[in-house]
Each structure stands twice: as structure tokens, then as C-alpha cells.
Amino acid sequence: MKNVGIIGCGNILETYLRAEKYFNNITYVACADINMDLSLKASEKYNLKALTVDEILADNNIDVILNITIPQAHYEVSKKSLEAGKHVYSEKPMSVKYEQAKELLKIAKDKNLYFGNAPDTFLGGGGQLSRKFIDDGKCGQILTGNFIFAFPGVQDFHPKPESWYQEGGGPVIDMGPYFFTTLVNLLGPAKNVRGRGSKFVDKKEYKVGPNKGKFFDVEIPTSYMLNIEFENKSIVQGFISFDVQNHMRNHIELYGSHGSIIVPDPNMFGGPVITSQELGSTWDHHSAENKPLGKINIKNHSGRSNEANEQSNYRGVGLSEMIDSLENNREHICNGDLALHVLDIIECSMISSIYKVEVDLRSSCKRPRVFNDNEVKKLLKS
Ligand SMILES: NC(=O)c1ccc[n+]([C@@H]2O[C@H](COP(=O)([O-])OP(=O)(O)OC[C@H]3O[C@@H](n4cnc5c(N)ncnc54)[C@H](O)[C@@H]3O)[C@@H](O)[C@H]2O)c1
């Protein structure tokens, strides 16, 4: 059991607080935000101690900082936390710059501190069942594939969408982590990337909130087409966009020498996983409901294309597994090397699209180990 202090009291806070109810080794003790009003509100609502960022970092009772600030603040907050001697678990991405993330990992390693990073969705029932089918050779060797995340952008539901359209934002930084981490889990590390990015409009319209009907600036590309080659020689094509009204494609499809697999939504934890063996054969649906992190536990459809009405969301399992690892002196699964490699894929996608060339990745990482059901059950509250 470790005491966790939270920095960042925004939208995702409630989801993380639910993790304390699911997992038996997370104890949240305090919260902080650059905006003290938000930490005071969270403290009242959830019975946490409200502190300033400096106070939370100086609190000797806190072992781990959960960094759920905005992506542009991840580096600064994680760095301060590590320098204060705290283990860190950060939301994605690790930072908005590869070199900054590399520095964070070095500080953590030099100080013998754990650095964990979201997403942890690939530890879910759907991600692990997909992994089992691929490892068992159900589809043979995975050769090719494609993935998609596409919607009109957060301005449809978020009153302050600007940061998604400015430096440090954009669709690859925002949604890429889910897809790239899932692909690295299934295929191993990537080798190089080719990208093409486009900014179609200079302004988008606020659809909700006090500015509804007014327009804000679009400063960066909002649609990317990517081509990633993995070290195992698979090549996968991806499309990530804030410029699509609606679509009907599967999140991730992988094509192997002896069959095909449809991997469920990498933003969530559930199934089903769908497989087919050969041309003309049926598509078999494999439920993840009987896996401990595959059971449906929320109903909240965001309105996005191809999103299920009922979902499995166990965000925080990566934090729980990191705490268990640090207590048992082993490497955690959602570790900094994995997150740094994913950020490398993100940044190289953007570099490739600016210079119109294939870009070799600077990093590699170990393929994450399998997270088996017995390990999950040990972390779950009974
Ligand atoms: N909202 C979601 O559905 C969702 C889902 C998955 C992951 N995430 C990730 O979680 C993180 C937070 O997302 P969110 O939607 O909660 O954002 P948010 O904007 O609602 O909340 C972020 C909070 O961080 C605070 N903050 C910003 N800079 C800070 C600093 N330097 N020091 C202390 N506090 C600071 C802000 O005041 C704000 O309250 C992001 O990395 C995002 O990518 C969000």
C-alpha cells in the first residue's frame, strides 16, 4: 500500500479516484492543482487533503505522485516530483517533447525511482486477449494492418478546446498513445515511420460553452496518415484525425499469414476480439467479459464513431501494478522505456510529415510482458 498524491484536478480525476475502489493498493491522500479552487472543490467532494503543488511535493507522507495535469505540463510536474524524491505515474503522453521525456527517465533511473505512464488500457481484457491470440499464432505471423481514430474534435463537447489545436496538442499526441502502445504490446517495438499531416482550416467553431458560435485558431495539422514499420517487419498504416464527422471502420485490424484479428478500442479495456482464419470463413467474436479487466462497468457513450454504448474502464491499473512492482522490486509494465518509445513514434510521425521523409526512431523498448488474470485478481479488491 502506498500513499498517492494527485496533481491535476480536472476531468479525468473522477476516473482515477474510481481506481481506489477497484484496486487494493492505491490510497489517495491529497490533491493539488495550479488552480487552488479546483483542488479545494476536489478535496471537499472526495475527502482528500487540498494542498498547493509545493506542499504536496514536500509532504513526506506521500510516496507516489499521480500526474494528471495537461500534456503541456507533464514534463514540469513530473520533473519536480522526481526531484522531490517521489515515484511518478503520469497520464499520457510522457511529455510533449521526446528530449524532455528522455531527461525524465534519466532522472528517475539515476534516483532509483519508478516512473510509470498511461495508457494502461492494453492491460485490459480486450488487449490481453488480443495478445494471447497473436502469441498463440491464431492468425500466423502478423504482416500488415491498419488503425483509425477519427472524430470532429473536442470542440463538440469541450468548452476550452484551444490547447488541442496548438503546439503540444493535435490528434497524434492526444490519441496516438493508445494505438501505438497497443501495437507495441501486440507486435513489439517500432523501427521507422512515414507520415503526412494536414491542416485544412485556419479556424474551428466553439460548439459548447460561453464562446459557442465564435471561432478559435487552428495552429497545427489536424489529420495524419501514417505508415509504421515494426522491428518484427510488420507494416501498419494509421489514420488519426480531428476532421472526420463519422466513420464505420474498426479501431485496429491486423492481418497475419493465417488469419486476421480485429483488436477492440484501445482507449478502453473490454472486448470483443474478432478473428477470422481464411478467406470466406466466419468472423468469430471472443468476449472479454469473463476476464477480470474486461467486464463492462460504465455506460457513457461519447458519441464518437464506432464506440460501444457500454464500456470497460479500469484506468489506474497501471498505477496499481506499478505500486505492486515497486513493493516487490520488479519492473512495472507501463514503464518509462515503453512510454518514451511511444512518444518517439508520436514525434517522428510529426517530423516525417514536416520533412516528407521516412524517419528512423531513436529509441526501442522491450515488448511489454503479458499481464495474466491471476496477477490482476491479486490487485483487485474482493
Ligand atoms: N479527459 C479525459 O477523458 C482523459 C482521458 C484519458 C486521459 N486523459 C489525460 O489526462 C490528463 C488530464 O486530462 P483532463 O481531461 O483531466 O484535463 P483538464 O484540463 O480537465 O485538467 C487538467 C488539470 O491540470 C491542472 N494543471 C495544468 N497545469 C498544471 C500545473 N503546472 N501544475 C498543477 N496543475 C496543473 C489544470 O488546472 C487542470 O485542472 C491529460 O494528459 C489527458 O491527455 C484525459
The ligand as a Gaussian input file, in Angstrom:
#p B3LYP/6-31G(d) Opt

LIG

0 1
 N      -10.480000      13.729000     -20.000000
 C      -10.332000      12.513000     -20.464000
 O      -11.297000      11.819000     -20.845000
 C       -8.983000      11.866000     -20.494000
 C       -8.937000      10.532000     -20.774000
 C       -7.728000       9.908000     -20.757000
 C       -6.587000      10.623000     -20.498000
 N       -6.619000      11.933000     -20.264000
 C       -5.350000      12.652000     -19.981000
 O       -5.385000      13.091000     -18.630000
 C       -4.692000      14.331000     -18.491000
 C       -5.631000      15.340000     -17.900000
 O       -6.758000      15.461000     -18.736000
 P       -8.065000      16.223000     -18.237000
 O       -9.078000      15.983000     -19.271000
 O       -8.344000      15.872000     -16.812000
 O       -7.553000      17.731000     -18.348000
 P       -8.165000      19.012000     -17.629000
 O       -7.709000      20.178000     -18.421000
 O       -9.607000      18.820000     -17.356000
 O       -7.417000      19.006000     -16.202000
 C       -6.031000      19.221000     -16.044000
 C       -5.789000      19.974000     -14.744000
 O       -4.384000      20.187000     -14.589000
 C       -4.196000      21.462000     -14.000000
 N       -2.848000      21.941000     -14.305000
 C       -2.381000      22.399000     -15.504000
 N       -1.081000      22.732000     -15.387000
 C       -0.726000      22.484000     -14.112000
 C        0.485000      22.625000     -13.390000
 N        1.599000      23.090000     -13.978000
 N        0.506000      22.278000     -12.077000
 C       -0.621000      21.804000     -11.476000
 N       -1.803000      21.663000     -12.115000
 C       -1.851000      21.983000     -13.416000
 C       -5.281000      22.336000     -14.623000
 O       -5.552000      23.464000     -13.814000
 C       -6.455000      21.353000     -14.710000
 O       -7.284000      21.436000     -13.572000
 C       -4.192000      14.674000     -19.904000
 O       -2.869000      14.250000     -20.030000
 C       -5.091000      13.867000     -20.831000
 O       -4.404000      13.533000     -22.012000
 C       -7.806000      12.566000     -20.216000

